[in-house]
Structures are given as C-alpha cells and as structure tokens.
Amino acid sequence: MTNLNTISIAPAPSATPDFVAIKSKQRAAWTAGDYSVVGTTLQIVGERLCETLDVRSGQRVLDVAAGNGNVSLAAARRFCDVTSTDYVPALLERGRQRAESEGLEISFQEADAEQLSFADASFDIVTSSFGVMFAPDQDRAAAEMLRVTRPGGKIGLANWTPESFIGRLFKTIGKHLPPPAGLKSPALWGTRDRLNELFDTDSNTIEITAETYVWRYKSPRHWLELWREVYGPLQKAFGALEEAAQEQLTIDLLALIDRCNVAHDGTMVVPAEYVEVVVTKRSA
C-alpha cells in the first residue's frame, strides 16, 4: 500500500497553462468513445463513498464531474435530494437512462466543475468519483466545491493515486504524448500534501483512507481493445500517433498490465489503489 505521506512527484513546470484550450481538448476526449462502459464497472466505489460519508435521507447532494452517475445513483438509492453534474452531455444522458431504469429521482444538469452554477452553501454533501481530479485548474475546482458546501457539510472524493494502475497508465501515455506545459498531474489529488493545499486544512478537517478497486477483464488484450474503443483519452492518444508509435504504446501498455496483473489464468485482474477523501467544512 502506498504511503500517502511520502509520495514524491516532480514539480510541474513554471509555464502558465491555457486552461480554456486544455479544457476544450479534455471535453473532446471524454466525449469520444463511450466512457460509461468503463464507468459502470466502478459503481461499487460510489456505494462505498456514500457509506463512508454516512449520507442521510433528505440531504442535498451535489455530484461534480459525475460521469454516468455512480455516486449520484448511490445517493439517490439512499433517498437523498441529488443533483448530478458534468460538462459532457452524453455522460449525463447515460446517467439519466440509468436513473430512469431504476426509478430513481435525480436532477441532471450540465455544469463546469471550475464554475458551478449554484449559490454558496447550497448542499449538505458534495461528491466526485474519479471526476473532479481531471479538472485542469485544480485550485479553482476545489474552491468551487468548498463554496457550494454548507458550513459543517462534507465533500467526499474518490481519487486515483500516482502509483495506482490509472496513475501509471497516464504516465505511460505521457511518455508518448507529453501533457501541456505547467499542467498539474490529476494524480496529485491522490496525495495528502496536495489535498491539504486544495482544501486548506487550517480551516477544514480532512480524512484520507487508502482503498483498492480491482479491474477485471477477459485478458490484457481485451482491456486494450475495449479501452481503445470506449475510453476517450486513450482513443485520442492512439489517434494522435503514427503507426509505429501506436505499436510502441501498445507494447508499453501491455507491459504495464503484465507488471500489475495478479491473475495467472490468462485473464486480467489488476488491483488499483485510490484514496477516499472526506473534507468537513468548518462551521461558520
């Protein structure tokens, strides 16, 4: 298990990133493919997070960068008043379809995590599961979550760590397609130091617990073929490379899985560390 107090990540370059341009490219990536095929497999994380937060019936819950709604659905199953938001309309539609199939009442609204269209202190609980961590302007996204949380309310997050399978996946992709200059790694949301910076632990309390999610696929090749088809960031990465570079990326990704895979029967069983984060906003 990773020691969250000793993680070391090289500092980001000093260049000021173009957040508008980066966000536009990110939206295009998450719109490509069909992330909901991946997202639905992570439903257990949303259920765990709601249990950790001890959500109660009638509480006002905002799910930020909700994707296809794992935490939104989990909170609605507990009879909360849920608003599910994302900046990708297609993902919100997937969440809406899931809610309708289960007869759950959820309000779906397109929204930017860095500029939430809600009044101060509007929600008892604000959540994000592997979502807000990808916002390019990390400080602004965290500030927005704090702003819309009532005093004494909670923010609940599930974030991949730098050494998790997803953290290492993005490092592997980054070797072939370097990220924009000055952009902070999303995996920083999986470290105690960065979370302390983002949520001002002089004013708020924060609890961080290491958890594990297990990726399960028919085989490493099955994972690669499926994710190339449905996972927008990986689809875009392959699309931006020449054929020889695509082949090398394939080799590197399969090598990563080989290092992480605990199965010995030809299937893919890859444990991936993430952190469950609960921030309690200081009462007024």
N, C-alpha and C positions, 0 to 999 in steps of 0.2 A: 504494500500500500504506500502511496506517495506521501511523504512528509510535507504537509502544506506550509510548514514554517521555513523549509529550507529550499524550496523551489527557486531556481535562479534562471532568469530569462534575460538575454541580452537587451539593453535599452534600445528603443526604437530610434531611427534616425531623426535628426532635428528638423527636417523639412516639414512644412505645414501641409497636411494632405487636403485635397479638394474633396470635401465631404459630399458635396452635391453630385459631382461626377461619379464618385465611388458608390454612392447610394443608388444612382441610376443603373450602374452596372450590376450591383447586387440584386436589385429588383428584377432585372432581366434574367439573372441566373436562377433565382428562386422561382420565377415564373416558368422557366424552361422545364421540360420533363413533367414529372408528377410527384412532388415531394411527399404527398400524402401516402404513397405506397410505403415509403420509409417511415413516415411519421406515425402511422397507426401501430407499428410494431413497438413504439415507445410508450404506449398507453399506461403501462404499469408505473412509469415514472411519475405521471400525473396523479395517479391514485396515491402513490407513496407521499408525494409532496402535500396533497390535501390532508393526509393523515398527520404528517409532521406539523402542519400549520394548525391542526385541530379546528378546521373550518366548521362553522355552526350554521344551521338553517336560518335563512333570512339575511345573512351577511351579504354586503355588497362586495362583489369580487370582480376585479378587472384582470383579464389575461392579456398580457402585452406580447406582441410578436408571437401570437398564439398558433401560427401554422394552421393545421387542420383540427386544432382544438382539444388536445389531450387533457390539459388542465381544466379547460372550460367545461368539458363533459364531466370530468370527475367532480368538479364543484357543483355542477347542476344536479348530479345524482345525489348530492347531499343537500339539495333544496335551497341552494344559495341563489341570490339575485346576480346573475352572471352577465358580464359584457365581454365578448371575445373580439379582439382587435388584431389586425395585421395589415401590412401595406401591399399584400398580394391578394387581390380579389378572388383569384381562383382557389387559393387555400381556404379563404373564408367560406366559399361556396361548398367546399368539401366538408368543412366543419358543420355548416348548416344542414347538409344532407345527413350527416351522422346524427345530429341532434334530432332531426325530424324522424329518423328511423327508430329512435328510442323514445320519442315522445317527450323530449326534454325542452324546457323553455330557456333559450339563450338569446341575447341580443348580439347580433353580429354587426361590426362597424369597421370600415376601413380607417386606419389610423397609422401615423408615423410614430414609432417609439421615441423619437427625439423631439416630437412636438405633439403631445397628446391633447386632444380637443375636449378636455374635461376640466371642471373647476377644481380649485385647490381642495384637498381633504375630502374628495368625493367618495372614496372607497375604504372599506374596512381592511380588505386584503388585496394586494396587487401581486400578480404572479408572472413568471415567464419560464418556460421549459425549453432549454436549448434554442432560445429565440433572441432575446434582447442582447445576448452576448455577441451577436454578429453586427450590432449597430456600429457604424463607423465612428461616430462621436460618442465614445463611451461615457464621458463625464456628463454630457447633456442627457443621455438616455437615463442614467442613474438618477440625475437630478429631477427629471420628469416623473419617474416612478415615486420618488420621495414626495414630490409636490402634491400628487393626487391621492396620497395615502393620508388618512386622518391621523392626528396625534394619538399615539397608543396603538395604531394599526400595524399590520405586518406586511412585509414584502417577502415572498417566497420564490426562490430560484433553483433551477437545476442547470448546472454549467459543466461542460467537459473540462478536464484538467489538461495541462500541457502534455503530460506523458500518457494520456488516455489514447485509445485507438484513434479517435477522431482528431485529437490534438496532433498525433503523429501523422495521420492522413494528410492534414493540411500542411504540415512541414514537408511532407513528400511532394505534394503538389507544388509547394512554394519553391522547391529546388528547380522545377521546370518552368514555372511561371511566377516570378517574384511578386509579392504583394506591392501595392502602391507605397511610395516612399513616405515615411512618417506615420503610417497606419499602425496602431497598436494591435497586437495579436488578440483575437477573440478569446483564446485560451487563458489570457490574463484574468478573466472572470472566474477562473478556476483556482486562483491563488489567494491566499489570505491577505498578503500585502496589498494587492490591487483592490480587493473588496473593501479593505479598511479605508483606502483612499477614496473609493467611489461613494461609500456610504457613511463617511465621517463618524467613526466610532467614538469620537469625543462627545458626540451629541446623540448617537443612536447605539443600540446594542446589536450585536451580530453573532449568530451561531452558525458554525460551518461543520458539516459532517460528511466524511467521505463515504460514497456509496458505489455500487457496481451495477452496471447494466450489461447483459450478455447478448452480443449479436449472434444470431443463429441463421445459417444459410445452408443450402444443399451442398455447396462446395465453395472454395475460394473463387473459382471461375464463375459460378452462379452469382455470387456477390458482385463481382466486377461487371458482368454483363448487365445485371439488373440496375446497378447504380449508374452505369454509363447511360442507361436509358431514362431513368426517372429522377436522379439526383442532379439538379441543375448545375451546381458548382463544378461537379466532376464532368458533366456533359460539356460545359463551356470550356473547361480546361483541355479536354481532348480535342475539341473543335478548334482551339487556338494553336494547336501544334501541328507541325509537319509529320508525315507518316513515320519517319524514323524516330522522331521524338515521342510520338504516341506509343510506339513499340517499347521504348525505354521506360516510359511512365508505367506501362502495363507490367513490365518486369519488376519495377520498383514497388508497385502496389502489391503484387503477388508475394514479393519477398517480405513486405511488411506483414501481410497476413500470416505468412509462414512463421514469422518470429512470434506472433501473438496467439496463434491458433493452439488451443489446448486439446482439440479433437484428433484422434488417430484412426478414424474410420472413413476418411475422405470428405467428411462434412466440415463446415466452418463453425466453430464455437469460440468466439473471441470476447473475453471479459473486457469491459471498458469502464475505467474509473470516471466518476463525476462527483461533484460536490452538491449537496443540498444546503441551501443558504436560507436562513431566516433572519431578516432585519426587522427589529422592532423600533418604530419611530418614536422618538422622545415625545412624551405628553406635554402639552402646552402649559 
